[in-house]
């Protein structure tokens, strides 16, 4: 059984996904202890074809939502990733997030630490935005130089998270680099596929807290650079390209169990 399943929904991020795969190949955590699951959501730039042709050392599973490019299918992509996953812990990673070499190793260690205390937690990592993350990653000028201690002295958002580090609110913990035990994600029925609304991950976090008794914690030692690379779709363009229906009905949640084969118990 894998310890971690890294789930990456992606859309038109060909260049950045290549860098992410290289960063995952270079992780200090032994490759046999984690798998990578990518779910393409209607890319038109060759992202899906590149992933399907991957022949590197990672255990890589590739799927697609089957939705057209103008439909927001991230919740479905997340649920497909959950269904395909075999890891004890899930790691949700944005397709413009380049993790530092020790990120997965530190993430697993944090889960094990909380587990020994008998606590059910979800972990929010720290990331910083860089305009050209590929260039900085290759030079090692950002990932390798990151220091939680230095960041705590100068970054107000980091300071806020650090003060609340053992009890974050759902809105403090976006899904961009977020990890939780697989069985807990299945217990709350994953992500709501009938909602086409940007930011739906906060509702997933709310359900983890309210229905599964999960505590959301901040782990500043788990670090990544947030892109994407120039030439790939940017966040604002993504919002305009995808159609969003800004509605949410908690009482009619249609999540993991409502589509395809449901969650693997």
C-alpha positions in Angstrom: 0.0 0.0 0.0 1.3 3.5 -0.9 1.6 6.0 2.0 0.6 9.0 -0.1 -1.5 9.6 -3.2 -0.7 13.0 -4.8 -3.8 14.1 -6.8 -3.4 16.8 -9.4 -6.3 18.1 -11.4 -5.0 20.0 -14.4 -6.2 22.2 -17.3 -3.9 23.7 -20.0 -0.7 23.5 -17.8 1.6 21.6 -20.2 4.8 23.4 -19.2 4.2 23.6 -15.5 3.1 20.0 -15.3 6.5 18.9 -16.7 8.2 20.8 -14.0 6.0 19.4 -11.3 6.7 15.8 -12.5 10.4 16.5 -12.3 10.0 18.0 -8.8 8.1 14.9 -7.7 10.7 12.6 -9.2 13.3 14.4 -7.0 11.4 14.0 -3.7 13.4 12.7 -0.8 10.5 10.3 0.1 11.2 7.0 -1.7 9.3 6.8 -4.9 7.7 3.5 -4.0 5.9 5.1 -1.0 3.8 7.5 -3.1 1.8 7.6 -6.3 0.8 10.5 -8.5 -2.7 10.8 -10.0 -3.4 13.4 -12.7 -6.9 14.1 -13.9 -7.1 16.4 -17.0 -10.2 18.7 -17.2 -10.5 19.4 -20.9 -7.0 20.6 -21.8 -6.4 21.7 -25.4 -2.6 22.3 -25.2 -1.3 18.7 -25.1 -1.3 18.4 -21.3 -3.2 15.1 -21.4 -1.2 13.6 -24.2 2.1 14.5 -22.4 0.9 12.8 -19.2 -0.3 9.7 -21.1 3.2 9.4 -22.7 5.1 9.7 -19.5 7.6 6.9 -19.0 9.6 8.2 -16.0 10.2 6.6 -12.5 7.0 7.8 -10.9 4.0 5.6 -10.3 1.7 7.8 -12.4 -2.0 7.3 -13.1 -3.6 9.4 -15.7 -7.3 10.1 -16.1 -9.6 12.8 -17.6 -13.0 14.2 -16.6 -14.3 13.9 -20.2 -15.8 17.4 -19.9 -15.3 20.1 -22.5 -12.8 22.9 -22.0 -15.4 25.5 -21.0 -17.0 23.5 -18.1 -15.5 23.7 -14.6 -14.8 20.0 -13.7 -12.3 20.3 -10.9 -14.7 18.7 -8.3 -15.2 15.8 -10.6 -11.4 15.6 -11.2 -10.8 15.5 -7.4 -13.3 12.7 -6.9 -11.8 10.7 -9.8 -8.4 11.1 -8.2 -9.8 9.9 -4.8 -11.4 6.8 -6.5 -8.1 5.9 -8.2 -6.0 6.5 -5.1 -4.4 3.7 -3.1 -2.5 5.8 -0.5 -3.3 6.1 3.2 -3.1 9.8 2.9 -4.3 12.1 0.0 -2.3 15.1 -1.1 -4.2 17.6 -3.2 -1.8 19.7 -5.3 -2.7 22.5 -7.8 -1.2 22.0 -11.2 0.9 25.2 -10.8 2.5 24.1 -7.5 6.1 23.0 -7.5 7.0 21.2 -4.2 10.4 21.4 -2.5 12.4 18.2 -2.5 11.5 17.4 1.1 7.8 18.4 0.9 6.3 14.9 0.8 8.7 13.5 3.4 7.8 16.3 5.8 4.1 16.0 5.1 4.1 12.3 5.9 6.1 12.9 9.1 3.6 15.5 10.2 0.7 13.1 9.6 2.5 10.4 11.6 3.2 12.8 14.5 -0.5 13.8 14.8 -1.5 10.2 14.4 0.7 9.2 17.4 -1.3 11.7 19.4 -4.6 10.2 18.3 -5.6 13.3 16.3 -7.4 13.4 13.0 -5.9 16.3 11.1 -5.8 17.8 7.6 -2.6 19.7 6.8 -2.2 23.0 5.0 1.2 23.6 3.5 2.9 26.9 2.8 3.7 28.3 -0.6 4.9 31.5 -2.2 4.0 32.9 -5.5 6.8 33.4 -8.1 6.4 34.9 -11.6 8.9 32.5 -13.1 9.0 29.4 -10.9 10.8 27.3 -13.5 13.8 29.6 -13.7 14.0 29.9 -9.9 13.5 26.1 -9.5 16.4 25.3 -11.8 18.7 27.7 -10.1 17.6 26.6 -6.7 17.2 30.2 -5.6 13.7 29.9 -4.0 12.9 26.4 -3.0 16.2 25.6 -1.4 16.5 29.0 0.4 13.1 28.9 2.0 13.2 29.2 5.8 10.1 29.2 8.0 12.0 31.2 10.6 12.8 34.0 8.1 9.4 33.9 6.6 7.8 34.2 10.0 9.6 37.5 10.6 8.5 39.3 7.4 5.3 37.7 6.0 2.0 38.8 7.6 -0.1 36.0 6.1 2.4 33.5 7.3 2.3 35.1 10.8 -1.5 34.8 10.8 -1.4 31.1 9.9 1.3 30.4 12.4 -0.7 31.9 15.2 -3.6 29.6 14.4 -1.4 26.7 13.3 -3.2 24.0 15.3 -6.7 25.2 14.5 -7.2 26.8 11.1 -10.5 27.8 9.7 -11.6 26.1 6.5 -11.2 29.4 4.6 -7.5 29.5 5.8 -6.7 26.3 4.0 -7.3 26.2 0.3 -7.0 22.9 -1.5 -3.9 24.1 -3.5 -1.5 22.1 -1.3 -3.6 20.2 1.3 -3.5 16.7 2.7 -5.9 14.5 4.6 -6.3 10.8 5.4 -8.1 9.1 2.5 -10.8 7.4 4.7 -11.8 10.9 6.0 -12.2 12.3 2.5 -14.4 9.3 1.6 -16.4 9.7 4.8 -17.5 13.2 3.9 -18.3 12.1 0.3 -15.5 14.0 -1.4 -16.2 17.1 -3.6 -19.7 18.2 -4.8 -19.8 17.5 -8.5 -23.1 19.3 -9.1 -21.5 22.6 -8.0 -19.6 24.6 -10.7 -18.2 27.3 -8.5 -14.7 28.5 -8.0 -13.5 27.9 -4.4 -15.6 24.9 -3.7 -12.8 23.3 -1.7 -13.7 25.4 1.3 -17.0 23.4 1.6 -14.9 20.2 1.5 -12.9 21.5 4.4 -16.0 22.5 6.3 -17.4 19.0 6.0 -14.1 17.5 7.2 -14.3 19.7 10.3 -18.1 19.3 11.0 -18.7 15.7 9.9 -15.4 14.0 10.5 -14.1 16.0 13.5 -10.9 16.9 11.6 -8.6 19.6 12.9 -6.9 21.7 10.2 -3.3 22.4 11.0 -0.6 24.5 9.4 2.7 22.8 8.6 5.2 25.6 7.6 8.0 23.1 6.8 6.0 21.7 3.9 6.8 24.2 1.1 6.2 24.8 -2.6 6.4 27.6 -5.2 3.1 28.6 -6.7 3.2 29.4 -10.5 2.2 28.8 -13.2 4.8 29.2 -15.8 4.4 31.9 -18.4 2.7 30.3 -21.5 0.4 28.2 -19.4 -3.1 29.3 -18.4 -3.0 31.8 -15.5 -5.5 31.9 -12.6 -7.5 34.8 -13.9 -7.7 33.4 -17.4 -8.8 30.1 -16.0 -11.7 31.7 -14.2 -12.8 33.4 -17.5 -12.3 30.3 -19.6 -14.4 28.0 -17.4 -18.1 28.6 -16.8 -19.0 29.1 -13.2 -22.5 28.7 -11.7 -22.2 30.5 -8.4 -24.6 28.5 -6.3 -24.3 26.1 -3.5 -26.8 23.8 -1.7 -25.5 22.0 1.3 -28.6 20.0 1.7 -28.3 18.5 -1.8 -24.7 17.5 -1.8 -23.8 15.2 -4.7 -20.3 14.1 -4.1 -18.0 11.1 -4.4 -20.7 8.5 -3.9 -23.1 10.0 -6.5 -21.0 9.4 -9.6 -19.4 6.4 -11.3 -18.5 3.7 -8.8 -18.4 5.9 -5.7 -15.6 6.0 -3.2 -13.5 2.9 -2.5 -14.1 2.0 1.2 
